[in-house]
């Protein structure tokens, strides 16, 4: 009898052992074929630091960095929007001019990195570029701008940045600017949405064929943009407020409105936007993120910061969201709208990280989780790159310049 029971149990044990392998194998095939695009990568923050080479493979466990060309290739990441990021400072003619100068320096750094590695990467500005570079086995480097501060009060700067390859602008960041209200300005709204100049910015971006990004903006700014735009808009790195109730995330009504507009929300992997942390954890993470964005850190500062990151991660490890938590946000959007209006903008090198995904070399686990939940190859291809490329093409076709 014992032998019979053992024999009956063997197929069950075998199935339990092989099922995960079958999922991994299926996911790997889908992942290799799909055009994988992430719409928000803060690697330029590291690129602007002395000694960091994006063409050299780094180790997250040693320096905390999450993106470079070798790890993009290792993870099967075909393209990323490198962010020209500037935290919002005090607005004055002098500071505005300095913001533009710093933004142009970041553009130069991105172009220089690609120019030095033509066999590895290429600048991409269109859907066709992305698929061509994928076919050539190269990484597609798109450019986005996080915070419209460098636009200053001059619409001509939009054309300048467009000609440098810029294909989206996140209208504001953590504080209000001359374009729009932020979702997180400690002083509250300044314009109650878009400013009069911000309305001109949206119209000019439409005219140029540049995507309007509503991540970081206030709810009222979002609805102002939707009323004004003639083409689909994006949220380059936002998640769902229904699952994590923070102002940076989008409400269900906003997500449904974005879908009606034809746009797409790209899910953010910053822990505090995936799963609401405790107050103390959030304060610790916020302090570390602010330090991460500094470009003048000494080697000693970098080492101390990384040790602080590791200690913080260990302290709150049980509260850290997982890949499943992040994919829950993707699934929430699909249930609200359809598979046509969601994508991925992890915010790596800007605080994005969940359990199971430390850097860009590990993105295959996202595809595995989607396969585990029963999504088809066609669905996964839309989520990974198809949807954002559709919007990019629609915005390009809608331009009138």
Secondary structure as UniProt FT lines:
FT   HELIX           2..33
FT   STRAND          37..41
FT   HELIX           43..47
FT   TURN            50..51
FT   TURN            54..55
FT   HELIX           60..63
FT   HELIX           69..75
FT   STRAND          79..85
FT   HELIX           93..115
FT   TURN            116..120
FT   STRAND          121..123
FT   HELIX           127..135
FT   TURN            136..137
FT   STRAND          139..146
FT   HELIX           148..151
FT   TURN            152..153
FT   HELIX           156..163
FT   TURN            164..165
FT   STRAND          166..170
FT   TURN            186..187
FT   HELIX           196..208
FT   STRAND          211..213
FT   TURN            215..216
FT   HELIX           219..228
FT   STRAND          234..235
FT   TURN            236..237
FT   TURN            241..243
FT   TURN            247..248
FT   HELIX           252..260
FT   TURN            261..262
FT   STRAND          264..267
FT   HELIX           271..274
FT   HELIX           279..292
FT   HELIX           299..315
FT   HELIX           317..319
FT   HELIX           323..336
FT   HELIX           339..341
FT   STRAND          342..344
FT   TURN            349..351
FT   STRAND          354..355
FT   HELIX           360..362
FT   HELIX           364..372
FT   TURN            373..374
FT   HELIX           377..381
FT   HELIX           382..386
FT   HELIX           387..398
//
